[in-house]
Amino acid sequence: MDDVPDPRRWRILAVLLVAIFMSLVSVSIINVVLPSVQRGLGASDSDLQWVLTGYALTFGVVLVGAGRAGDLLGRGPLFIAGVVLFTLSSVWGGLAPDPLSLNLSRVVQGLGSGLLNPQAVGMIQQYFRGPERGRAYGALGSVIGVSVAVGPVLGGLIIQLAGEADGWRWTFLVNVPVGVLAVVLALRWFPRPMRVPRAARTGSHDLDPVGTVLLAVAVLALLLPFVERSLGSWGWLLLPGGAALLALWVAWELHYRRRGRAPMVDLSLFRLRSFSVGTVIAGLYFLGVTSVWVIVALYVQNGLGRSALEAGLVGLPAALVSAVTSNWAGRHVGARGRRIVVAGLVSAMVGLLLSVLVVQLVAADRASVWWMLLTLAFVGAAQGMVITPNQTITLGQVPLEYSGAAGGVLQTAQRIGTAMGLAVITAVAFAVLEESTWAVAVTAGFLAVTGALAVTLAVAVLDLRGARRGR
């Protein structure tokens, strides 16, 4: 492999970050515009559920297959295809005349996002080495943190400016100039031919179609009960089916490799301690912390009667702090490793417990909800200190020819964790709300998140101790 860094790498990274920002803002922005969608289209509760579900399912299902396709066929072209698909579906969604059209556009939008995201991870692995890779992931982490928290603020602002009836349309159409810019810059700055370097293409150009389908259906079965609540109790029967399909997929991948073929995911990757532990940490962390922002939005709007814009503003300092800590963590992960992750998890737990204190004081009329600007900043700091270094460490020893697929596995763990956490933790909060007040419900939800983070912290500490013993 050529050790001379590509002089275009920082421009390539800029294009990747523009597209990632666009795709992730669309995830978080939708939470505050659902009431506007309901008013504008006369959508039912089931329609609104599918606005969230359609995107989440297709995004999660295609990640690994898309990552492997990029490893073999070239990451640049698939990245551009994903951006184009995402942009066109945003136009479709913004002009949707009825709930069905909107939901179909969200399905296609999730497909585009699932196509472009693993290519971004693979290209960072491809073009960056050593400390620079940590800095690149730091920039990616900054964009992730800012986009997730800015989405609700942007959504609330658009609704306020464009009105309740049609404001939601502009939350889709705002993606169009960003998507066009990303495609133009990619065509101008990406290397040609836009393929994986020849030294990295070791193994058959075999997309392993059977393995691709098996994993996609398994992930679908695991995600669906958590994101589609209309299935009722019968939906939970999909979980053992999904687990069985996952076991079948593992057996197939081993069989495929024994035949001398290149499997979709080289399962020997899980023998790498950094990859296997990092994937578990990612899943557990997203299982907990993703629900925080949903609970905050519901509490501020429904519990306190504030506007969507105010709900978004509560999380804004957390986004800014996340950007700073992501950048810092990316620069120092090489020297401090998993210790940064451990510190980040502690910061998140402190922030949640302080937020519980604020919620209780607000209920007693002894404090303002705006104190959560400060307490949630600890959670924002954790975003940068956990996601960025964990991603860098997890993928650090992965061979380049499997970096897209490995990145897809990592992101799939995050998607499954997110789906499970949103379903379980919000269910805890709503169950308590039926019998008590919003303050008690938010407290129960935050304590459930803290419990999930405590488990994540235990895994990270055990890995840190194991690494020290190994040295």
matplotlib code that plots the C-alpha trace (Angstrom):
import matplotlib.pyplot as plt

x = [0.0, 1.2, 2.0, 2.1, -1.1, -3.5, -3.2, -7.0, -7.9, -9.2, -11.3, -12.7, -13.5, -15.3, -17.6, -18.3, -19.2, -21.6, -23.6, -23.5, -24.7, -27.6, -28.6, -28.4, -30.3, -33.1, -33.2, -33.5, -35.5, -38.5, -39.2, -40.4, -42.3, -44.6, -47.5, -47.1, -47.2, -50.4, -52.1, -50.8, -51.7, -54.4, -52.1, -53.2, -51.1, -50.2, -49.1, -46.8, -45.3, -44.4, -42.7, -40.2, -40.3, -39.8, -36.6, -35.2, -35.9, -34.3, -31.4, -30.6, -31.2, -28.9, -25.8, -23.6, -24.5, -23.9, -20.6, -19.4, -20.6, -18.4, -15.4, -15.6, -17.1, -15.8, -16.9, -17.0, -19.7, -21.9, -21.5, -22.7, -25.5, -26.7, -26.6, -28.5, -31.1, -31.4, -31.8, -34.4, -36.4, -36.3, -37.9, -40.5, -41.2, -41.4, -44.0, -45.9, -49.7, -50.7, -49.4, -48.7, -46.4, -44.6, -44.0, -42.7, -40.3, -39.0, -38.4, -36.3, -34.6, -33.5, -32.1, -30.1, -28.8, -27.9, -26.0, -23.9, -23.0, -20.8, -19.0, -18.0, -16.5, -14.7, -13.3, -11.9, -10.2, -8.9, -7.5, -6.3, -3.6, -2.3, -3.1, -4.8, -7.4, -8.4, -8.7, -10.9, -13.1, -13.1, -14.5, -17.1, -18.1, -18.4, -20.8, -22.8, -23.2, -24.1, -26.5, -28.5, -29.0, -29.3, -32.1, -34.8, -33.8, -33.8, -37.1, -38.7, -37.4, -38.7, -42.1, -42.2, -41.3, -43.2, -46.3, -47.8, -49.6, -46.7, -43.6, -42.8, -42.3, -39.4, -37.6, -37.4, -36.7, -33.9, -31.9, -31.9, -29.2, -27.0, -27.4, -26.6, -23.6, -22.3, -22.7, -21.0, -18.0, -17.7, -17.6, -15.0, -12.8, -13.1, -10.2, -10.7, -11.3, -13.4, -12.4, -10.7, -6.9, -5.7, -3.7, -6.8, -8.8, -7.7, -10.2, -13.1, -15.4, -18.2, -21.0, -22.2, -25.9, -27.2, -25.3, -26.5, -30.2, -29.9, -28.4, -30.9, -33.9, -32.4, -31.8, -35.3, -36.8, -34.8, -35.7, -39.4, -40.9, -39.2, -40.0, -43.5, -45.6, -48.8, -47.7, -48.7, -47.6, -47.4, -44.6, -42.3, -42.4, -40.1, -37.3, -36.5, -37.0, -34.4, -32.0, -32.4, -31.7, -28.7, -27.3, -28.1, -26.2, -23.1, -23.2, -23.5, -20.6, -18.4, -19.4, -18.9, -15.3, -14.5, -15.4, -12.7, -15.1, -15.0, -17.9, -20.0, -18.3, -15.2, -16.2, -12.6, -13.0, -14.7, -11.5, -10.1, -10.8, -11.0, -13.6, -15.8, -15.8, -16.2, -19.2, -20.8, -20.0, -21.6, -24.8, -25.2, -24.4, -26.9, -29.5, -29.3, -28.4, -30.4, -33.6, -32.5, -33.3, -36.7, -37.6, -36.4, -38.4, -41.6, -41.1, -40.5, -43.4, -46.0, -45.0, -44.2, -46.2, -43.3, -42.7, -40.9, -38.2, -37.7, -37.5, -34.7, -32.8, -32.6, -30.2, -28.2, -25.3, -25.0, -24.4, -21.8, -19.9, -20.2, -18.4, -15.6, -15.1, -15.3, -12.5, -10.4, -11.0, -10.0, -6.7, -6.0, -7.4, -4.1, -2.4, -5.3, -7.4, -10.4, -9.8, -11.6, -14.6, -14.7, -14.5, -17.3, -19.6, -19.1, -19.8, -23.1, -24.2, -23.4, -25.3, -28.4, -28.5, -28.1, -30.9, -33.1, -32.4, -33.4, -36.7, -37.6, -36.8, -38.9, -41.8, -41.4, -41.3, -37.8, -35.8, -36.2, -36.0, -33.3, -30.9, -31.0, -28.9, -26.0, -26.8, -27.4, -24.0, -22.4, -24.3, -23.2, -19.6, -20.1, -21.3, -17.9, -15.9, -17.6, -18.6, -15.4, -12.8, -14.8, -15.2, -11.5, -10.5, -13.1, -12.0, -8.3, -7.2, -9.7, -8.2, -8.9, -10.6, -13.3, -13.5, -16.8, -18.5, -17.0, -18.2, -21.6, -21.6, -20.7, -23.5, -26.0, -25.2, -25.9, -29.2, -30.4, -29.4, -31.2, -34.4, -34.4, -33.6, -36.3, -38.9, -38.0, -37.0, -39.9, -42.2, -40.9, -41.4, -45.0, -45.9, -44.9, -46.7, -50.0, -49.8, -47.9, -46.6, -44.2, -41.4, -41.6, -41.9, -38.8, -36.9, -37.8, -36.7, -33.4, -32.6, -33.3, -30.8, -28.3, -28.7, -27.9, -24.9, -23.7, -23.6, -21.7, -19.2, -18.6, -17.8, -15.4, -13.7, -13.2, -11.8, -9.4, -8.2, -7.8, -5.7, -3.5, -3.0, -2.2, 0.5]
y = [0.0, 3.5, 5.3, 8.7, 10.5, 11.6, 15.4, 15.6, 13.8, 16.9, 18.1, 14.5, 14.7, 18.0, 16.5, 13.5, 15.7, 17.9, 14.8, 13.2, 16.4, 16.5, 12.9, 13.1, 16.4, 14.7, 12.1, 14.6, 17.3, 15.1, 14.7, 18.3, 18.6, 15.7, 17.8, 20.1, 17.0, 15.8, 19.2, 19.7, 16.3, 15.2, 12.2, 9.6, 8.5, 5.3, 7.5, 9.5, 6.3, 5.3, 8.6, 7.5, 3.8, 3.8, 5.8, 3.8, 0.4, 1.0, 2.9, 0.0, -2.8, -1.8, -0.5, -3.6, -4.6, -1.1, -1.0, -4.2, -3.1, 0.0, -2.0, -4.0, -1.7, 1.7, 3.9, 7.2, 6.2, 4.6, 7.6, 9.9, 7.5, 7.6, 11.4, 11.7, 9.2, 11.1, 14.4, 13.3, 11.6, 14.9, 16.6, 13.9, 14.2, 18.0, 17.9, 14.9, 15.4, 12.7, 10.6, 7.6, 9.5, 11.0, 7.6, 6.1, 9.1, 8.4, 4.8, 5.9, 8.6, 5.9, 3.8, 6.8, 7.5, 3.8, 3.8, 6.9, 6.5, 3.4, 4.8, 7.8, 5.6, 3.5, 6.5, 7.9, 4.6, 4.6, 8.1, 8.8, 7.1, 7.4, 10.5, 12.1, 9.3, 10.3, 13.9, 12.9, 10.9, 13.8, 16.0, 13.4, 13.1, 16.9, 16.8, 14.0, 15.8, 19.1, 17.7, 15.6, 18.6, 21.3, 19.4, 20.1, 23.8, 24.1, 22.3, 24.5, 27.7, 26.6, 25.8, 29.2, 31.0, 28.9, 28.1, 25.0, 23.8, 23.7, 24.4, 20.7, 20.7, 23.0, 20.6, 18.2, 20.8, 22.4, 19.2, 19.9, 22.6, 20.7, 17.5, 19.3, 20.9, 17.6, 15.9, 18.8, 18.8, 15.0, 15.0, 17.7, 16.5, 12.8, 10.9, 9.2, 6.5, 6.4, 2.9, 1.3, 1.3, -1.8, -2.9, -2.9, -5.1, -8.5, -11.2, -11.9, -9.1, -11.2, -9.4, -12.6, -12.1, -14.9, -13.4, -9.9, -11.0, -13.1, -10.3, -7.7, -9.8, -10.7, -7.0, -6.1, -8.8, -7.5, -3.8, -4.1, -4.9, -1.9, 0.7, -0.4, -0.6, -1.2, -4.9, -5.4, -8.3, -10.5, -8.4, -9.6, -13.1, -11.6, -11.4, -15.1, -15.4, -12.6, -14.3, -17.5, -15.8, -14.1, -17.5, -18.8, -15.9, -16.6, -20.3, -19.2, -16.7, -19.4, -21.9, -19.3, -18.6, -22.3, -22.5, -20.0, -17.1, -13.6, -13.4, -10.3, -9.8, -11.6, -13.0, -13.2, -9.4, -10.3, -11.9, -8.4, -7.3, -3.6, -4.4, -6.7, -4.7, -1.4, -2.7, -3.8, -0.4, 1.4, -0.6, -0.2, 3.5, 4.3, 2.1, 4.6, 8.0, 8.4, 8.5, 11.5, 14.0, 12.4, 12.6, 16.2, 17.2, 15.6, 17.0, 20.6, 20.6, 18.4, 18.6, 22.3, 23.6, 25.2, 25.6, 23.2, 25.9, 26.1, 22.4, 22.4, 25.2, 23.2, 20.8, 23.4, 23.9, 20.1, 20.1, 22.8, 21.0, 17.8, 19.4, 20.6, 17.3, 15.3, 17.3, 17.0, 13.3, 12.7, 14.4, 12.5, 9.1, 7.7, 8.5, 8.0, 5.3, 3.9, 6.1, 8.9, 6.7, 5.8, 9.5, 10.3, 7.7, 9.1, 12.6, 11.4, 9.8, 12.9, 15.0, 12.8, 12.8, 16.6, 16.9, 14.7, 17.2, 20.1, 18.4, 17.9, 21.5, 22.7, 20.6, 22.3, 25.8, 26.3, 26.4, 27.1, 24.4, 26.4, 25.0, 21.9, 23.9, 23.3, 19.8, 18.4, 19.9, 17.0, 14.6, 16.6, 16.3, 12.5, 12.4, 13.6, 11.6, 8.3, 8.2, 9.6, 7.6, 4.4, 4.5, 5.2, 2.4, -0.1, 0.3, 0.9, -2.7, -3.6, -4.4, -1.7, -4.2, -4.7, -1.2, -0.4, -3.6, -3.2, 0.3, -1.0, -3.5, -0.8, 1.5, -1.4, -2.0, 1.7, 1.5, -1.6, 0.0, 3.1, 1.3, -0.8, 2.1, 4.4, 1.6, 0.5, 3.7, 5.8, 3.0, 3.2, 7.0, 6.7, 3.9, 6.1, 9.1, 7.2, 6.9, 10.1, 13.4, 14.5, 15.1, 11.5, 10.1, 12.0, 11.0, 7.3, 7.6, 9.3, 6.7, 3.9, 5.6, 5.9, 2.2, 1.4, 3.7, 2.0, -1.3, 0.3, 1.8, -1.6, -3.1, -0.2, -0.5, -4.2, -3.7, -1.0, -3.3, -6.2, -4.0, -3.0, -6.6, -7.5, -4.8]
z = [0.0, -0.9, 2.3, 0.6, 1.7, -1.0, -1.3, -2.0, 1.2, 3.1, 0.2, 0.0, 3.7, 3.2, 0.6, 2.9, 5.9, 3.8, 2.8, 6.3, 7.8, 5.4, 6.0, 9.8, 10.1, 8.3, 11.1, 14.0, 12.3, 11.7, 15.4, 15.8, 12.5, 12.9, 14.2, 11.1, 8.9, 10.6, 10.1, 6.6, 5.1, 7.5, 8.4, 11.0, 13.9, 11.9, 9.0, 11.3, 12.7, 9.2, 8.5, 11.2, 10.5, 6.7, 7.0, 10.0, 8.4, 5.0, 6.5, 8.9, 6.5, 3.6, 5.6, 5.5, 2.0, 0.8, 2.6, 1.0, -2.4, -2.0, -0.9, -4.2, -6.8, -5.7, -2.9, -4.8, -7.3, -4.6, -2.4, -5.2, -6.0, -2.4, -2.3, -5.6, -4.3, -1.0, -2.7, -5.2, -2.5, -0.5, -3.4, -3.6, 0.2, 0.1, -2.7, -1.4, -1.9, 0.6, 3.5, 1.3, -1.0, 1.9, 3.5, 0.2, -0.1, 3.4, 2.5, -0.5, 1.6, 4.1, 1.2, 0.0, 3.5, 4.0, 0.7, 1.3, 5.1, 4.9, 1.9, 4.0, 6.7, 4.1, 2.4, 5.7, 6.3, 2.7, 2.5, 6.1, 8.2, 11.7, 13.7, 10.7, 10.7, 14.3, 13.2, 10.3, 12.6, 15.0, 12.2, 11.4, 15.1, 15.3, 12.3, 13.8, 17.1, 15.6, 13.0, 15.6, 17.9, 15.2, 13.4, 16.0, 16.2, 12.4, 12.2, 14.8, 13.1, 9.7, 11.1, 12.8, 9.6, 7.0, 9.1, 10.6, 7.5, 5.0, 7.0, 7.2, 3.4, 3.6, 6.1, 3.1, 0.4, 2.3, 1.6, -2.2, -2.5, 0.0, -2.0, -5.3, -3.7, -2.4, -5.9, -7.7, -5.3, -5.4, -9.2, -9.1, -6.2, -6.0, -7.6, -11.0, -11.6, -8.5, -7.4, -4.5, -4.9, -6.6, -3.6, -1.5, -4.0, -2.7, -3.2, -5.5, -6.8, -5.3, -3.6, -1.8, -2.8, -0.5, 2.5, 1.6, 1.5, 4.7, 6.7, 5.4, 6.3, 9.7, 10.5, 9.2, 11.5, 14.5, 13.8, 12.9, 16.3, 17.8, 15.2, 14.1, 17.2, 15.3, 15.0, 18.6, 20.6, 17.5, 16.2, 19.0, 17.4, 14.7, 17.2, 17.5, 13.7, 13.3, 15.6, 13.7, 10.4, 11.9, 13.0, 9.5, 8.0, 10.2, 9.0, 5.4, 5.7, 7.2, 4.5, 1.7, 3.0, 3.1, -0.6, -1.3, -1.9, -0.5, 2.1, 2.6, 6.1, 7.0, 10.4, 11.5, 12.1, 15.3, 16.5, 16.7, 20.2, 19.2, 16.6, 18.6, 21.8, 20.0, 18.1, 21.5, 23.0, 20.0, 20.2, 24.0, 23.9, 21.2, 23.0, 25.8, 24.8, 21.6, 23.7, 25.7, 23.0, 22.2, 25.9, 26.2, 23.1, 24.5, 28.0, 26.8, 24.3, 25.8, 29.5, 29.7, 26.8, 25.1, 21.3, 19.0, 18.6, 22.4, 22.6, 20.0, 21.7, 24.9, 23.2, 21.2, 23.7, 23.9, 20.1, 20.3, 23.1, 21.2, 18.2, 20.4, 22.3, 19.0, 17.6, 20.7, 21.0, 17.4, 18.0, 21.3, 20.7, 19.5, 22.8, 25.2, 23.5, 25.3, 28.4, 26.5, 26.0, 29.7, 30.6, 28.1, 29.5, 33.0, 31.7, 30.2, 33.4, 35.4, 32.9, 33.1, 36.9, 37.0, 34.5, 36.7, 39.5, 37.2, 36.2, 39.8, 40.7, 37.8, 39.0, 42.4, 40.8, 42.2, 38.9, 35.2, 32.5, 30.9, 33.5, 31.2, 28.8, 31.2, 32.4, 28.9, 27.8, 29.8, 27.6, 24.5, 25.7, 26.0, 22.3, 21.1, 23.7, 23.0, 19.3, 17.7, 19.6, 19.7, 15.9, 15.4, 17.7, 16.4, 12.8, 13.4, 12.7, 10.0, 6.7, 4.0, 1.7, 4.4, 5.8, 4.2, 5.3, 8.8, 9.0, 8.0, 10.8, 13.3, 12.0, 12.0, 15.7, 16.3, 14.4, 16.2, 19.6, 18.6, 17.7, 20.8, 23.1, 21.6, 21.9, 25.4, 27.2, 25.8, 26.7, 30.3, 30.3, 28.9, 31.3, 34.3, 32.7, 32.8, 36.5, 37.4, 36.2, 33.4, 36.0, 37.3, 33.7, 32.6, 35.7, 35.0, 31.4, 32.3, 35.0, 32.4, 30.1, 32.9, 33.5, 29.9, 30.0, 33.2, 31.4, 28.5, 31.0, 32.5, 29.1, 28.3, 31.7, 31.3, 27.8, 29.2, 31.9, 29.5, 27.2, 30.1, 31.1, 27.5, 27.3]

ax = plt.figure().add_subplot(projection="3d")
ax.plot(x, y, z, "-o")
ax.set_aspect("equal")
plt.show()
